[in-house]
Amino acid sequence: MPAAQDGVLARLGTLFRTTAFKLSLAYLLVFAAFAFFALGYVAWNARRVLDDQIVSTIEAEINGLSDQYASGGLRRLVGVVERRAREPGASLYLVTTPAGEHVVGNVEALPPGTLAQPGQVETAYARSTDNDRLDHRAIVRIFTLPGGFRLLVGRDVEERDRLRAVIGRAFAWSLMLVVGLGFLGSWFIAQRVLKRVDHMTEITRSIMAGDLDGRLTLAGTGDELDRLASNLNAMLDRIGELMRGMREVSDNIAHDLKTPLTRLRNKADAALREGSDPDALRAALEANIEESDNLIRVFNALLMIARLEAGNAREGLAEFDAGAVALEVAELYEAVAEERGVALEAQIQDGLVLHGSRELIGQAMANLIDNALKYGAAAAEPVVRVAARREDGDIVLSVADRGEGIPEAERGRVLERFVRLETARTRPGFGLGLSLVNAVARLHQGTFTLEDNAPGLRAVLRLPAPRDQAPKEIAA
Amino acid sequence: MPDMRLLIIEDDREASSYLCKAFREAGHVADTADDGLDGYALAREGTYDVLVVDRMLPKLDGLSLIRSLREQGVETPVLILSALGQVDDRVKGLKAGGDDYLPKPYAFSELMARIEVLARRRGGGSSAEATSYRVGDLELDRLSHRVTRAGQEIPLQPREFRLLEYLMRHAGQVVTRTMLLEHVWDYHFDPQTNVIDVHVSRLRAKVDKGFERPMIHTVRGAGYMVRAGGEA
């Protein structure tokens, strides 16, 4: 069945492409190379030791023969050689005439010309008892004796060659074993990993298909795949959270922007119907532009909150004095406060260095002071207090008014986008100010809370400060 | 400032023809380019007073265009228009060599006011370096931090002094509320309430009170202007 075969091939293809398989294979290669060099080294060393031994044996023989020659000349040498050549396990000997004719010895044949060069050489030879085939190997030393006679002394190297063959075979076997076992091991590991990854793929596919509540199952081993799976799960949670937020926001936008858009449309409509007075039309157009600007402002605020929550504003953060920012913004609003009959007091500590965005902290403080002035102006005690101080290593920025405050049950809700309390409906605003402050706090890894100022509201931004400075107490 | 030569580099044709038309109605000469490469070529060869550059352009993006111009020694003031209004985007734009940054959407009056300031800076850079400004009988000394009107000293708070200083440096030009917030307070956010108006009206109370001819004028739908004579 070619289809089934294709399936198997595809499966094998996937298996060979897994990282686990490739990694195992790479290890295998490294290991094989290492074994190759180790065994090669052993073989080379063994051969060297055996060669040394052979050479020293030949050396000893030559010393003995040289003594015999010195005391009895050629005749004595020939006699000794003849006797020794017959002993079992004998070395190799050969004495020839200057013309190369065999005089005595157990070497029958040599490659032509070997005897012409005195010195040590490794060569093929034939034993005297065998036929003439040159099927043995030996290390030999050749001398020219006075009178042109040649003497050859040598040792067979068959033993050495046998050892080499044994090592070679061991070598081949172990290599085969390493490769085979390694290949099987890789296959096994890859198979296991692949099975888990396939499982993960299957689940992620179903999540992509729309099952957003699906989560990866953990094997409980705490290995890298488990860590990956648990990170993916955390990511899915975060995505889900963001998506819910997004859905809420878009619902709210649709809902809350319809009102001002309708107002805009109705104003234009009314102006068109009512008259041809150029001044009235002009005034209506200007009012429309103002209304549109407000809408644009809302969109800008929404975009900003979205970008802060997405964490996109992290670059461009720097160190700055948060106290100075609080003071500057308070001063910016001081004129407005005075106009509305509110006393704006600032209590700022020195040296509150914060790592973050001066611009965003400024915007947050402006929103808070703006709110406090809006809701605190009608209070019996129209005072707004802006404070910046260090508390347990955090920098705490707060704005407090003496107005009606916000009931405890509502304090969490007003931080959401577009949420406005009934009491605020009559005042200008879109319910984005506090959401923005909350987003700024989160960007700085801080918290934003609303507290009871008894009476009134205290809005508190608590931001973690860089750790290395001592607080200095100076009230401003 | 009459008769400015402006180049608008913007790929949204509707936006660029709207700008072009508005500039021409205000008595200026305006050229347009649809993409970064055309814009770059025109900006290099032409003699413009101000370039209005969109950040996101086909073929060559706005910031690269500005950077290339600056590398080529073209010092024409550049105002960057961008849908990206965040603070770090502004910093990137100014770092690339832009002189001012205006997030979209913008009011035309805001754009015009900023362009005039840029063009004026190019025309005569000396006023920015001056140690004192004089408009009519109003005088401001930047070194001694003294303001006098008709020889009579007007005591000002430090912030009021900087506010008047900025207005007088751009005497005869419209200065918008955002420009004031940017240059006097060094913030770029949206203050929601009319905070700037209140500061200006306080300053006005000190500078114009008791004098027949006001110095600080409100320009409807745009901002403020310091100029000698005329109606309030």
Interface residues (C-beta under 8 A of the other chain):
Chain A: E286 I289 D293 I296 R297 N300 A301 L303 M304 R307 N312 A313 E315 G316 E328 V329 E331 L332 Y333 A335 V336 E339 S357 E359 L360 G362 Q363 A366 N367 D370 L373 G433
Chain B: G85 Q86 V87 D88 V91 P103 P105 A107 R159 W185 Y187 H188 F189 D190 P191 Q192 T193 N194 V195 V198 H199 R202 G221
